[in-house]
Amino acid sequence: MLDGINFKTIWWSLVHVVLSNNLIHIVWCAGILIFMIVLAVLHHKWKFDYGKKMLLWRFLCLIPLAAAGAHYMLYLKGCDTDIVSSFTPLYAIGVLALIPIPFANRTVGYRLTATLTGLICVLSGLVFAASSPQFYNYTDKSYSESFSAMVKTMERTYVLKDWKDADLAELEKKYMPLVKEAEKKNDALMFGEAVTQFCNELHDGHIVVQYDRSSEKDRDFGMGLVKLDNGDVIAVCTSAEANEKGIKDGTVITAWNGKPVLQAAEEDVKDDGSPVKANGDILSVIKLAVEGGATVEVSFIDEDGEEQTVTLYDLIDNEEDAKKHHCAMDAYNLFRHAPDKDTEEAENFSTKMLDDKCGYILVNEESTENGLHDLAGYFNGDHKWAREMFREKLKDLKSQGMEYLVIDLRNNEGGNDEIGFALVDLLTKDPQFGLNVGMRWKDGYKPLADHGIKGDGEFADLKVVALTNFNCGSAGDSLAQALGNLPNVTLMGMTDPNGCNQETGGMMKLAGGDVTVYYPTGIVLDEKGEPNIDTKADRISRDPVEERIPLDHDAAMKLFVDKEDYELNKAVEFLKGQ
């Protein structure tokens, strides 16, 4: 340890990152760097031979650039610029090898350029080793070939395959007919949907499938749906068209296309891959409101207590309709407390006073505007800059009269766990376990470096509510867990957090570049040496809220009709009661 620098943690964190990346790319980078060392040695031996040897030396200086070009042709051809840019440090080394060529016969000029080039190349190599993705390019294969290649790659590199009890071979058999059909029809949308359904069966919040969905047709039948705690499903965000048929905000919906509504949600809504089943069950009801064809038969309880059945029509025929009718999407956004479409989202880490005693801090993601600070905080296992940033913000709230605090983690997109831990540092006097970065080892996992919570404790006297939801994942989920472990903090929400915390890094481009799959390749472990937070095959939350905010009829009216921030109001009410 030297002035807060933990060299052991830095070393093992680097080992963890390298092992989580594609070693083939790192070997290419190392090979180019080694060849440049050979060039330096040859120059030292041949520097006084201004004839054929120095001419040969200049020619050899082209080899690193040629190797970089060969790497591109072998691994990245057909990929878009976003992917290629992640390999910039590798390709920069090939270009830098050209710089000393004009100065080969100049003693001072060569020493200067060679030294600077060498330092920059070594730095580029380290950056590449620490940041290069576990990338696989299958764009030159057919739909079925690239699908099989994806499955084989995930068998080797998907870090939670065993934890999730995933039988990838069986899943491949299940979805290959759909892939073959897409291949026969040359239907990129169908292929993307097949890959998505395959990945969703792993129920991992970090697995993301991207493809062009612009041709998918939106549905809107003039209402959203939400399931109350008592099991009733009610209509919300209803349109004039639905109102004319007798369905208003708060109307109990009993059936959808002839099926009991909860049965329809279970059977007719495609699995969205939610890691926590309880969250997925709630979301399937919300998403049922966009399921169906041009019409849907809806049964409901009218004002006289009688069951009625009406036909609702899809209100979206074109883009103009889509702008006017978005009842189902409005319901979804209100449920997850998305910012109003006409206002900008509040700045990350922004603070305010909710009343004369209650402070508020919003954490949208665990990242700062300084990438170097974040990188240093990650490898050192301690983000000192973030801790001081949070300290100043909390001091400012204290000066305004803050006696208790709400930390808003809803829809947190994740980032670096160490940034969230820096906030937790200030709220406890006792050092806490944070997480271990690790590696796959034999039949399990091995911890490598502890990224813990120091226990600064300056604001340990505060009573705090950490407000979360199903859309709070990754480092946000980790922060929710760490806060919930403190005796002065209560984790609250209508739903549990997302249920994922492993490190992303895996990336595959499938046939023609139409589909990109992102998945976790870096393991993050808990105190038992098991994957931190991520659900197992049972899909039971391992980071549940302590205080669940109820959703009854009155709450739904406040949330969906009055558009109150109902969860935030309940958090403040809870703190006042404390």
C-alpha positions, 0 to 999 in steps of 0.5 A, a space after each residue: 500500500 502506498 498513499 492509498 494505492 493498493 498494488 495487490 488489488 490493482 494487479 489482481 483486478 488487472 488479471 481478472 480483466 484480462 481473463 475476462 477478455 478474449 485472450 486471442 486479441 490480447 495475444 495479437 497485441 502482445 505479439 506486435 509489441 514483442 516484435 517492436 522490441 525485436 525491431 529496437 534490438 535490430 536497430 541497435 545492431 544495424 544502426 551503423 550499416 546504412 545499406 541493406 540492413 537499415 533498408 531491411 529494418 525500415 521494411 520490417 517496421 511495416 510488419 506491425 501495421 501489416 499485422 494490425 491489418 491482418 487482425 482486422 481482416 481476420 476478426 473485424 471485417 464486416 463490423 461497424 465502426 463502434 466495434 472497430 473503435 474498441 480495437 483502436 489501441 491495437 491498431 494505433 500500435 501498428 501505426 506508431 511503429 512507422 514513426 521512427 522510420 524517418 529518424 533511423 539514421 539520426 542518433 538523437 532523433 531516433 532515440 527520442 522518437 523510439 522512446 516516445 513510441 515505445 512508451 505510448 505503445 506499452 500504454 496502448 497495450 495496457 489499455 487494450 488488455 484492460 478494455 478490449 471486448 471478448 469479441 467474436 465476429 460471425 458476420 460471414 456465416 449464415 443465420 443457422 451457422 452463426 447461431 450455432 457458433 454463438 451457442 458454442 462460444 457461450 458454452 465456453 465464455 458465458 460466465 454464468 452458464 453453470 450458475 444458471 443451470 443452462 443447457 445451451 445445447 437443448 436451447 439451440 435445438 429448441 430455437 434452431 427451427 425458427 432460425 432455419 425458417 428465418 434463414 429460408 425467408 431471409 428474414 432478419 427480424 425473425 432471426 433477431 427474435 429467435 436469438 432474443 427468445 434463446 437469450 431470454 431463457 437465460 434470465 440474465 439482465 446483462 444479456 442484450 440482443 440488438 437488431 433493427 426492430 423498426 419494422 415491428 408493428 406497435 399495438 395500442 388498444 387504448 389502455 394500459 394494464 396493471 396488476 394490483 397486490 390483491 391480484 386484480 388487473 385494472 385498466 389505466 391510462 385509458 383513451 376516449 375510445 376505451 371509455 366509450 366502450 365502458 372501460 375507464 381508469 380503474 376498471 377491473 379487467 377479467 379476460 383478454 381474448 377469452 382467457 382469464 387475464 392472468 392466464 393470458 399474461 402468462 401464456 401469450 406474452 413472450 418471456 422478456 428475460 427478467 431475472 427475477 420471476 416476480 418482476 417478470 410476472 408483473 411486467 407480463 401483465 403490463 405488456 399484455 396490453 400490446 398483445 393481439 392482432 387488429 382487434 382484441 376481445 376484452 372482458 371487464 366488470 362494469 359500474 353495475 358489477 356485471 361482466 361485459 365483453 367488448 371489442 377494442 381496435 388497434 388505434 395505430 395504423 401509421 406513425 401519426 397514430 403512434 404519436 397520438 396513441 401510446 396508452 400502454 407505453 405511458 402505463 409502462 413508463 409511469 410504472 417504472 417512473 421514467 421521466 416525462 417525455 416532454 422533460 429532460 432527465 435530471 442530471 446524475 448525482 443531482 441533489 435537492 431538498 424534498 421538504 425542510 428535512 428530507 434530502 434527495 440524491 439521484 443516482 442514474 448510473 455509477 459513472 462520472 464525467 472523468 473516465 480516468 478516475 473511474 478506471 483508477 477507482 476500479 483497479 484500485 478497488 476504491 474510488 476516492 474522487 467519488 467519495 469526496 464528490 458525495 461528501 460535498 453533496 451531502 454536506 450541502 444538503 446538511 447545511 440546508 437542514 437535511 435530517 434524513 435522505 432518499 437515494 433514488 436508484 430507480 432505473 439505475 443503469 449500472 457502471 462501476 461498483 466502486 462509485 456506489 461503494 464510495 457513497 456507502 462509505 459515508 453512511 457507515 462507520 464499519 468496513 463492509 464487504 463489497 464484492 470480489 472480482 474473480 475468475 472461473 476456476 475448475 468447477 466453480 469460481 475463485 476470488 482474486 481481488 476484494 473491492 470493499 467498503 471502507 467505512 468513512 462514517 461521516 454521515 452514519 447518523 442519517 436515516 436513509 431510504 434507498 428507492 429501487 425498482 425492477 429496472 435497477 441493475 448491474 452496479 445499481 443492483 450492487 449499490 442497492 444491496 450494499 445500502 440495504 445491508 446497513 442498519 440505518 438504510 431501508 431498501 424500498 420499492 414496488 418491485 425488487 431490483 433487476 437481479 444482475 451484477 456480473 461484468 459485461 464484456 462479451 460481444 458477438 456479431 451474427 450473420 451479416 451484422 444484423 444481430 449483436 449479442 452482449 453478455 457477461 464474461 467477468 465474474 463478480 463474487 459475494 462473501 461465499 465465493 458465489 456470483 453476486 446477486 444474479 439469480 439462479 434457475 429458480 429466479 428468486 431475488 437474492 437482493 429483495 427490498 426490505 419495505 415493499 410499497 403496496 400497489 392497491 387501487 388508490 395507489 394506482 390512481 395516484 400513480 397512473 391518473 394523478 401521475 404522482 411520484 407515488 413511490 417517492 412520496 411513500 419513501 418520505 412518509 416512511 422516513 418521517 415515521 421513523 
